[in-house]
Amino acid sequence: MNKIISFHSSRGGTGKTIIAVNLSALLAHKGLSVALMDLDFRAPSLHHILSGMIKEPIKFWVNDYLNSQCAVDDSLIAIHRILNLRGNLLVGFANPSVRAIEDILGKSRDWEAKALKKLFDLRNFLFKDLGIDLCIYDTSPGIQYSSLNAIIASDLTVFVSTSDPLDVEGVRNILNEFNDIFENKTYILLNKVFPEADVWSYDKQTEFTNQLSKDCKNPVIGMIPCYCDILKAKRSQLLAFEKPSHPFSKKLEEIAERLFHVESALSEPRNAAPTSL
C-alpha cells in the first residue's frame, strides 16, 4: 500500500482529528501497520485525545523532528501494544504548549521549505525502514504553509466538512483557489451531517452530494451523521475500535473500503522492511 493520506478541513470543528484517529485504530486492528502524525501545529488535539494511554512523558514531538532536534523515530510512540491491536500503530504528537504553537507559527518560508523536505524524508523512513503500510496526517485547518506541506507530501487528501454552509463554502473556495495542489487526489468527506433519524431522503442526500462534487470539482467519498453520544462525550473515544457495532464505526468501515479502493489505483505498492518499533 505505502500511502500517505492527509485529513484536512477549511476550519476547525469538523471532526477531522476524531476521524483520523479512529480510522488509524480501525486499520491497525485489521492488521495494517499505521503511522498517525499530528501536523496540526496551530491547534493540536491528538495528544489530548490519546493522553490517557501515554504513561510516560513525551521526550520528543513532531515539532522537534521538523526543527532537526531529534531523529524521526524519536518522535514516534507505539500505542498498538496498549490497545492490543493486531497491527502496529505509531503516533507522532504535535506539541500542544502555547510556546510551541507560537514558535512554529512564526517560522520563515525558508524553514517551511526545509520542513517539506523533512516530510519527504519521513516518508522514506516510514515505508522503507519501518515497513509502515499507511501514514495518516492530521493537518492544520485552512491554508497555511504547514498545511500545504502536508498536502503536497501526501498521495491523497480527504477534505472533511460539515454540512454547515460556511464549511461547505470554505471547502469550495480552497479547492477552487488551489486547484493545482488538490486536483486529482482529493475527496470530500461530510461529517456531522444528517441527524440519526435521517430527516433527508436518500434522493435528497444524493442530490446534495452530487451538487457538492460538481461545485468543488472533487467527489464526495462518504457522509457521517451527527451522533449525539460522540458530541456529548467528555473525551472522544476510539469508537471504531472500542465499539465496532456503533453506527459511526460502521460508517468508517464503509469509507475505508471506498477510500482504499480508490487510492489503490494511484500506484503500485512498494516493498518495505518489517516494523522495528
C-alpha positions in Angstrom: 0.0 0.0 0.0 2.6 2.6 1.2 0.4 5.7 1.0 0.2 9.0 2.9 -3.3 10.4 3.4 -3.9 13.9 4.8 -7.1 14.7 6.6 -7.8 18.4 6.1 -10.6 21.0 6.6 -11.3 24.6 5.9 -11.7 25.4 9.6 -11.7 23.8 13.0 -14.6 21.8 14.5 -15.3 19.5 11.5 -14.2 16.4 13.4 -11.2 15.5 11.1 -9.0 14.5 14.1 -11.6 12.2 15.5 -12.0 10.6 12.1 -8.2 10.3 11.6 -7.5 8.7 14.9 -10.4 6.3 14.7 -9.6 5.3 11.2 -6.0 4.7 12.2 -7.0 2.4 15.1 -9.5 0.6 12.9 -7.0 -0.2 10.2 -4.3 -1.1 12.7 -6.7 -3.5 14.4 -7.3 -5.1 11.0 -3.6 -5.9 10.9 -2.1 -3.0 8.9 1.0 -1.1 10.1 -0.2 2.5 10.5 1.6 5.8 11.5 -0.6 8.7 12.7 1.1 12.1 12.6 -0.3 15.3 14.1 0.6 18.1 11.8 -2.0 20.5 13.2 0.5 22.8 14.8 -1.9 25.6 15.3 -4.4 23.7 17.4 -3.0 20.2 18.2 -5.6 17.9 19.8 -4.3 14.4 19.1 -2.3 14.4 22.4 -5.4 15.4 24.3 -7.4 12.6 22.8 -4.8 9.9 23.5 -3.0 11.3 26.6 -4.8 8.8 28.8 -2.9 5.9 27.1 0.5 7.5 27.3 2.0 6.7 30.7 5.4 8.3 30.3 6.3 11.9 29.5 6.8 12.6 25.8 10.5 13.3 25.1 10.2 14.5 21.5 7.4 15.9 19.4 6.9 16.2 15.7 7.9 19.8 16.1 11.3 18.6 17.3 11.8 16.4 14.3 11.0 19.3 11.9 13.3 21.5 13.9 16.1 18.9 13.4 16.3 18.4 17.2 15.7 14.6 17.0 15.6 11.7 14.6 12.3 10.6 13.1 11.8 7.5 15.3 12.5 9.6 18.4 9.2 11.4 17.9 7.1 8.2 17.3 5.3 6.4 20.1 4.0 2.8 19.7 0.5 2.5 21.2 -0.6 -0.7 19.5 0.5 -2.8 22.5 -1.5 -0.6 24.8 -4.6 -1.1 22.8 -3.8 -4.7 22.0 -4.2 -4.1 18.2 -3.4 -6.8 15.7 -1.2 -4.4 13.6 1.2 -1.6 14.5 0.1 1.9 15.4 2.8 4.5 15.8 1.8 8.1 16.7 3.7 11.3 16.4 2.3 14.2 18.5 2.4 17.9 17.8 3.5 19.9 20.9 0.3 21.4 22.4 2.1 24.0 24.5 1.4 27.7 23.8 5.1 28.4 23.4 5.5 25.6 20.8 2.4 26.9 18.9 3.8 30.4 18.8 7.2 29.2 17.7 6.1 27.1 14.7 3.5 29.7 13.6 6.4 32.3 13.4 8.6 30.2 11.1 10.0 31.6 7.9 9.4 30.4 4.4 12.9 29.1 4.3 12.2 26.9 7.4 8.9 25.7 5.8 10.8 24.7 2.6 13.2 22.6 4.8 10.2 21.2 6.7 8.7 19.9 3.4 12.0 18.1 2.6 11.9 16.5 6.1 8.3 15.3 5.4 9.6 13.5 2.3 12.5 12.1 4.4 9.8 10.9 6.9 8.0 9.1 4.1 11.1 7.2 3.1 11.8 6.2 6.7 8.3 5.1 7.5 7.9 3.0 4.4 11.4 1.7 3.7 12.8 1.3 7.2 9.8 0.7 9.4 7.6 -1.2 6.9 4.6 1.1 7.5 1.6 0.3 5.2 -0.2 3.6 5.7 0.6 7.0 7.1 -2.2 9.4 8.1 -1.6 13.2 8.6 -3.9 15.3 10.7 -3.4 18.8 9.2 -3.9 22.4 10.3 -7.3 23.7 9.1 -7.3 26.3 6.3 -4.4 27.3 4.1 -1.0 27.9 5.6 2.4 26.7 4.8 2.3 23.7 7.2 -1.0 22.6 5.7 0.3 22.9 2.1 3.4 21.0 3.0 1.4 18.1 4.4 -0.9 18.0 1.4 2.0 18.2 -1.1 3.8 15.4 0.7 0.6 13.2 0.6 -0.7 10.8 -2.0 -4.3 11.6 -1.2 -6.2 14.3 0.7 -9.6 13.8 2.4 -11.3 17.2 2.9 -13.6 16.9 6.0 -16.5 19.2 6.1 -19.8 19.5 8.0 -22.9 20.4 6.0 -22.8 23.9 7.5 -22.9 26.4 4.6 -19.8 28.2 5.9 -17.8 24.9 6.0 -19.1 24.0 2.5 -18.2 27.4 1.1 -14.8 27.2 2.7 -14.1 23.8 1.1 -15.3 25.1 -2.3 -13.1 28.2 -2.1 -10.0 26.4 -1.1 -10.3 23.6 -3.7 -11.1 26.1 -6.5 -8.3 28.6 -5.4 -5.6 25.9 -5.0 -6.8 23.5 -7.7 -3.3 22.7 -8.9 -2.4 21.3 -5.4 -5.6 19.4 -4.7 -6.6 18.3 -8.2 -6.9 14.5 -8.9 -6.0 13.4 -5.4 -8.7 14.9 -3.2 -12.0 13.5 -1.8 -14.6 15.2 0.3 -16.0 13.6 3.5 -19.1 15.1 5.0 -19.2 14.7 8.8 -21.8 15.6 11.4 -24.3 15.8 8.6 -27.7 14.2 9.0 -29.4 13.5 12.3 -29.6 9.9 13.3 -33.3 9.9 12.3 -32.3 10.6 8.7 -34.6 13.5 8.0 -33.3 13.8 4.5 -34.4 11.2 2.0 -31.9 9.2 0.0 -32.7 11.1 -3.1 -32.1 14.5 -1.3 -28.8 13.2 0.1 -27.7 12.1 -3.4 -28.7 15.4 -4.9 -26.8 17.3 -2.2 -23.6 15.3 -2.6 -23.7 15.3 -6.4 -24.1 19.1 -6.4 -21.2 19.5 -3.9 -19.0 17.2 -6.0 -19.8 19.3 -9.1 -19.2 22.7 -7.3 -15.9 21.6 -5.7 -14.8 19.5 -8.8 -13.9 16.7 -6.4 -16.0 13.6 -5.4 -17.7 13.1 -2.1 -16.5 9.8 -0.7 -18.9 9.5 2.2 -21.2 11.0 4.8 -21.2 10.5 8.5 -24.3 11.5 10.5 -24.2 13.6 13.7 -24.2 11.2 16.6 -25.1 12.9 19.9 -23.2 10.4 22.1 -20.0 11.4 20.3 -20.6 15.1 20.7 -21.6 14.8 24.4 -18.6 12.6 25.4 -16.2 14.5 27.7 -13.3 12.9 25.8 -13.7 11.5 22.4 -13.4 7.7 22.4 -11.8 5.3 19.9 -15.3 4.2 18.9 -14.2 2.4 15.8 -12.1 0.1 17.9 -13.9 0.0 21.2 -17.4 -0.1 19.8 -17.3 -1.8 16.4 -21.1 -2.1 16.2 -21.6 1.6 16.7 -23.1 3.3 13.6 -20.1 5.7 13.5 -17.8 2.7 13.3 -19.8 1.1 10.5 -19.7 4.4 8.6 -15.9 4.5 8.9 -15.7 0.9 7.7 -17.6 1.8 4.6 -15.5 4.9 4.0 -12.3 2.9 4.5 -13.4 0.4 1.8 -14.2 3.1 -0.7 -11.1 5.1 0.2 -8.6 2.2 -0.4 -10.5 1.0 -3.5 -9.9 4.5 -4.9 -6.4 5.1 -3.8 -5.1 1.6 -4.8 -5.2 2.8 -8.4 -2.7 5.6 -7.7 0.4 3.5 -7.9 1.7 0.0 -7.3 2.8 -0.8 -3.6 6.5 -0.8 -2.8 8.4 -3.4 -0.8 9.1 -2.5 2.8 11.1 -3.9 5.7 9.4 -5.2 8.9 8.5 -2.6 11.5 11.1 -2.4 14.3 9.4 -0.1 16.8 
